[in-house]
Amino acid sequence: MRNDDQAPCMDAHGMQRAGTYVMKKLPEVTLAFWIMKVAATTLGETAGDLFAQTLKIGYFLTTVALFLVFLATLVIQLASKRYNPFFYWTVILSTSMAGTTMSDFMNRDASAEYLPKGATSLGWGPQGLGLGYPAGAAILISILVAIFVIWKSTGLTFAIRDIDTFRGEALFWSAILVSNTLGTSLGDFLSDSSGLGYGGGVVLITALLALLLVLKYVPAVPNVLLFWLAFVLTRPFGATAGDLLTKPTTKGGLDLGTAGSSAVLLAVLLGLMGWAHLQERRGTIAMAGIS
């Protein structure tokens, strides 16, 4: 990762003082960034389950619809000339929702174990591939590794704050979509199959995230590696936290429902996005004053 004193000097419009345009399309990685990431991924879990399971649209149709939503939000983000918190976090949310149903469609089937009470099927079309969490995770890990190999071959940076090209951002969002889908599979495995349950899954992921925080202060461990590990792990944290909020008490959840939980989480995320937008505007005004 490039040090701060090596970063190019830019004015308030994202222009290097040497005259070369550099897009500032992605946010700084701060504590607020991670709070918003957890809020977005937890909402992605509850909202994905709301459409696919509660409303009984099914994994297949919901996956198709949410993937189209992802593409639409991505086009807006890629077309933007600078970082906009609403654009960026909307794409993160859409990848989380699409990742939830993509993972469910890959790993689950139409057996009673995965159906809402009283349902005999979920929506039209294929009810799920039933690959299981190990096979699904292996496929997703292979795809994610392939993305990073391609990314590495381009010579472009993995550091989020230094991504300044269209191709780099496209690779970034490809990795985000797959990592969120992989994270959902991991979270569901911990909740459904590991024996830990929803609460135990949250505790385990929290411990792993705490370990990454400690490793941040070990000079030999690259910060970029820690970022991507944390990015993947915050998705199963959101998945298990979302399940903990919404699943019935008989299964170890709090039974708050997908609709109510999603509404509260959406309000929280919108509030955080509004706060981030104000911070970005203040930073732009401050930079304009300096220049």
C-alpha positions as CSV (number, residue, x, y, z in Angstrom):
1,M,0.0,0.0,0.0
2,R,1.3,3.5,-0.9
3,N,2.2,5.7,2.1
4,D,0.4,9.0,2.6
5,D,3.5,11.0,1.7
6,Q,3.7,9.1,-1.6
7,A,0.1,9.8,-2.6
8,P,-0.3,12.3,-5.5
9,C,-1.3,15.8,-4.5
10,M,-4.8,16.6,-5.8
11,D,-6.9,19.7,-5.7
12,A,-10.6,19.9,-4.7
13,H,-11.7,18.7,-8.1
14,G,-9.7,15.5,-8.0
15,M,-7.0,16.8,-10.3
16,Q,-3.3,16.1,-9.7
17,R,-1.3,19.3,-9.5
18,A,0.8,18.0,-12.3
19,G,-2.3,18.1,-14.4
20,T,-3.4,14.4,-14.6
21,Y,-6.9,13.6,-13.8
22,V,-7.3,11.0,-11.0
23,M,-10.8,9.8,-10.0
24,K,-11.6,9.7,-6.3
25,K,-14.4,7.2,-6.7
26,L,-14.0,5.2,-3.5
27,P,-14.1,6.2,0.2
28,E,-11.4,6.3,2.8
29,V,-11.3,3.2,4.9
30,T,-12.1,4.4,8.4
31,L,-14.2,3.2,11.4
32,A,-17.2,4.8,9.8
33,F,-16.6,2.8,6.6
34,W,-16.7,-0.5,8.5
35,I,-19.8,0.5,10.5
36,M,-21.6,1.3,7.2
37,K,-20.3,-2.0,5.6
38,V,-21.8,-4.0,8.5
39,A,-25.1,-2.1,8.3
40,A,-25.2,-2.6,4.5
41,T,-24.4,-6.3,4.6
42,T,-26.8,-7.0,7.4
43,L,-29.5,-5.2,5.5
44,G,-28.5,-7.2,2.4
45,E,-29.2,-10.4,4.3
46,T,-32.6,-9.4,5.7
47,A,-33.8,-7.8,2.5
48,G,-32.7,-10.7,0.3
49,D,-34.5,-13.1,2.6
50,L,-37.5,-10.8,2.6
51,F,-37.9,-11.0,-1.1
52,A,-36.9,-14.6,-1.7
53,Q,-38.5,-16.3,1.4
54,T,-41.0,-14.1,3.2
55,L,-42.6,-12.9,0.0
56,K,-42.0,-16.3,-1.5
57,I,-40.6,-14.9,-4.8
58,G,-37.9,-17.6,-4.7
59,Y,-34.2,-17.7,-5.0
60,F,-34.1,-17.8,-8.8
61,L,-36.3,-14.8,-9.6
62,T,-35.0,-12.7,-6.7
63,T,-31.4,-13.4,-7.8
64,V,-32.2,-12.3,-11.4
65,A,-34.0,-9.2,-10.2
66,L,-31.4,-8.2,-7.7
67,F,-28.5,-8.8,-10.1
68,L,-30.2,-6.4,-12.5
69,V,-30.5,-3.9,-9.7
70,F,-26.8,-4.4,-9.0
71,L,-25.9,-3.7,-12.7
72,A,-28.1,-0.5,-12.7
73,T,-26.5,0.8,-9.5
74,L,-23.0,-0.1,-10.8
75,V,-23.6,1.8,-14.0
76,I,-24.4,4.9,-12.0
77,Q,-21.4,4.5,-9.8
78,L,-19.0,3.9,-12.7
79,A,-20.5,6.9,-14.6
80,S,-19.9,9.2,-11.6
81,K,-16.9,11.5,-11.8
82,R,-16.1,11.5,-8.1
83,Y,-16.9,9.7,-4.9
84,N,-20.6,9.9,-3.9
85,P,-21.5,8.1,-0.7
86,F,-25.1,7.4,-1.9
87,F,-23.9,5.9,-5.2
88,Y,-21.1,3.8,-3.5
89,W,-23.1,2.4,-0.6
90,T,-26.1,1.7,-2.8
91,V,-23.8,-0.6,-4.9
92,I,-22.5,-2.2,-1.7
93,L,-26.1,-2.8,-0.6
94,S,-27.1,-4.2,-4.0
95,T,-24.1,-6.6,-4.0
96,S,-25.1,-7.7,-0.5
97,M,-28.7,-8.4,-1.5
98,A,-27.8,-10.1,-4.7
99,G,-25.0,-12.1,-2.9
100,T,-27.5,-13.3,-0.4
101,T,-29.9,-14.9,-2.9
102,M,-27.1,-16.0,-5.3
103,S,-25.6,-18.0,-2.4
104,D,-29.0,-19.4,-1.4
105,F,-29.7,-20.4,-5.0
106,M,-26.4,-22.1,-5.3
107,N,-26.3,-23.9,-2.0
108,R,-29.9,-24.6,-1.1
109,D,-32.8,-26.5,-2.6
110,A,-36.6,-26.6,-2.2
111,S,-36.5,-29.0,0.8
112,A,-38.6,-28.1,3.9
113,E,-35.4,-27.1,5.8
114,Y,-35.1,-23.9,3.7
115,L,-38.8,-23.1,3.1
116,P,-40.9,-20.7,5.1
117,K,-43.6,-22.4,7.3
118,G,-46.5,-23.6,5.1
119,A,-44.6,-23.1,1.8
120,T,-44.2,-26.0,-0.6
121,S,-42.1,-24.0,-3.2
122,L,-40.5,-20.6,-3.7
123,G,-41.4,-18.7,-6.8
124,W,-41.2,-19.8,-10.4
125,G,-38.4,-21.6,-12.0
126,P,-35.5,-23.6,-10.4
127,Q,-35.9,-23.8,-6.7
128,G,-32.2,-24.0,-5.9
129,L,-29.1,-26.0,-7.2
130,G,-28.6,-27.7,-3.8
131,L,-24.8,-27.7,-4.2
132,G,-24.3,-27.4,-0.4
133,Y,-22.0,-24.9,1.4
134,P,-18.6,-26.6,0.8
135,A,-19.1,-27.0,-2.9
136,G,-20.6,-23.5,-3.3
137,A,-17.8,-22.0,-1.3
138,A,-15.1,-23.8,-3.3
139,I,-16.7,-22.4,-6.6
140,L,-16.8,-18.9,-5.2
141,I,-13.3,-19.0,-3.8
142,S,-12.0,-20.2,-7.2
143,I,-13.8,-17.3,-9.0
144,L,-12.5,-14.8,-6.4
145,V,-8.9,-16.1,-6.8
146,A,-9.3,-15.8,-10.6
147,I,-10.4,-12.2,-10.3
148,F,-7.4,-11.3,-8.1
149,V,-5.0,-13.2,-10.4
150,I,-6.4,-11.2,-13.4
151,W,-6.2,-8.0,-11.3
152,K,-2.6,-8.7,-10.3
153,S,-1.7,-9.3,-14.0
154,T,-2.9,-5.8,-14.9
155,G,-0.4,-4.2,-12.5
156,L,-3.2,-2.1,-11.0
157,T,-3.2,-1.5,-7.2
158,F,-5.3,-3.5,-4.8
159,A,-5.4,-0.5,-2.3
160,I,-9.0,0.9,-2.3
161,R,-7.9,4.5,-1.9
162,D,-5.5,4.4,-4.8
163,I,-7.9,2.8,-7.4
164,D,-8.1,5.5,-10.1
165,T,-9.0,3.8,-13.4
166,F,-12.2,2.5,-14.9
167,R,-10.7,-1.0,-15.3
168,G,-9.4,-1.0,-11.7
169,E,-12.9,0.0,-10.4
170,A,-14.6,-2.7,-12.5
171,L,-12.2,-5.4,-11.0
172,F,-12.9,-4.0,-7.6
173,W,-16.7,-4.3,-7.9
174,S,-16.4,-7.8,-9.4
175,A,-14.4,-8.9,-6.4
176,I,-16.9,-7.2,-4.1
177,L,-19.9,-9.1,-5.6
178,V,-18.1,-12.5,-5.4
179,S,-16.8,-11.8,-1.9
180,N,-20.2,-10.8,-0.6
181,T,-21.7,-14.0,-2.1
182,L,-18.9,-16.1,-0.5
183,G,-19.4,-14.3,2.8
184,T,-23.1,-15.2,2.7
185,S,-22.2,-18.9,2.2
186,L,-19.8,-18.8,5.1
187,G,-22.3,-17.1,7.3
188,D,-25.1,-19.5,6.4
189,F,-22.8,-22.5,7.0
190,L,-21.9,-21.2,10.5
191,S,-25.6,-20.5,11.3
192,D,-27.2,-23.6,9.8
193,S,-24.6,-26.4,9.6
194,S,-21.7,-25.8,12.0
195,G,-23.7,-26.2,15.2
196,L,-22.7,-22.7,16.4
197,G,-26.1,-21.2,15.7
198,Y,-26.7,-17.6,14.9
199,G,-25.3,-16.2,18.1
200,G,-22.2,-18.4,18.0
201,G,-21.6,-17.5,14.4
202,V,-21.6,-13.8,15.3
203,V,-19.2,-14.4,18.2
204,L,-16.8,-16.4,16.0
205,I,-16.7,-13.8,13.2
206,T,-16.3,-11.0,15.8
207,A,-13.3,-12.8,17.2
208,L,-11.7,-13.2,13.7
209,L,-12.3,-9.5,13.0
210,A,-10.7,-8.6,16.3
211,L,-7.7,-10.7,15.3
212,L,-7.4,-8.9,12.0
213,L,-7.4,-5.6,14.0
214,V,-4.5,-6.8,16.1
215,L,-2.6,-7.9,12.9
216,K,-3.0,-4.4,11.6
217,Y,-0.3,-3.4,14.0
218,V,2.1,-6.1,12.8
219,P,4.4,-4.5,10.2
220,A,5.0,-7.7,8.3
221,V,1.3,-8.2,7.5
222,P,0.2,-6.1,4.4
223,N,-2.7,-3.7,5.1
224,V,-4.2,-4.5,1.7
225,L,-4.4,-8.2,2.6
226,L,-6.1,-7.4,5.9
227,F,-8.6,-5.1,4.2
228,W,-9.8,-7.8,1.8
229,L,-9.9,-10.5,4.6
230,A,-12.0,-8.0,6.7
231,F,-14.2,-7.2,3.7
232,V,-15.0,-10.9,3.2
233,L,-15.5,-11.6,6.9
234,T,-17.9,-8.6,7.5
235,R,-20.3,-10.3,5.1
236,P,-20.8,-13.5,7.2
237,F,-21.0,-11.2,10.2
238,G,-23.9,-9.4,8.5
239,A,-25.4,-12.7,7.4
240,T,-25.4,-14.3,10.8
241,A,-26.5,-11.0,12.5
242,G,-29.3,-10.7,10.0
243,D,-30.4,-14.3,10.7
244,L,-30.2,-13.7,14.4
245,L,-32.6,-10.8,14.1
246,T,-35.1,-12.4,11.8
247,K,-35.2,-16.2,12.4
248,P,-37.8,-17.8,14.7
249,T,-36.9,-18.2,18.4
250,T,-37.2,-22.0,17.9
251,K,-34.2,-21.8,15.6
252,G,-32.2,-19.5,17.9
253,G,-33.2,-16.2,16.4
254,L,-34.9,-13.1,17.8
255,D,-37.9,-13.4,15.4
256,L,-38.1,-9.7,14.6
257,G,-39.1,-10.5,11.1
258,T,-37.4,-9.6,7.8
259,A,-39.7,-6.6,7.0
260,G,-39.3,-4.8,10.3
261,S,-35.6,-5.6,10.6
262,S,-35.0,-4.4,7.0
263,A,-36.8,-1.2,7.6
264,V,-34.8,-0.3,10.7
265,L,-31.5,-1.3,9.0
266,L,-32.4,0.8,5.9
267,A,-33.1,3.8,8.1
268,V,-29.7,3.4,9.9
269,L,-27.9,3.0,6.6
270,L,-29.6,6.0,5.0
271,G,-28.7,8.1,8.1
272,L,-25.0,7.0,7.8
273,M,-25.0,7.7,4.1
274,G,-26.3,11.2,4.8
275,W,-23.6,11.8,7.4
276,A,-20.9,10.5,5.0
277,H,-22.3,12.9,2.3
278,L,-22.0,15.8,4.7
279,Q,-18.4,14.8,5.6
280,E,-17.5,14.6,2.0
281,R,-18.9,18.0,1.2
282,R,-17.1,19.6,4.2
283,G,-13.8,18.0,3.0
284,T,-14.4,19.3,-0.6
285,I,-15.1,22.8,0.8
286,A,-12.0,22.7,3.0
287,M,-9.8,21.6,0.1
288,A,-11.2,24.3,-2.1
289,G,-10.3,26.9,0.6
290,I,-6.8,25.6,0.8
291,S,-6.3,25.7,-2.9
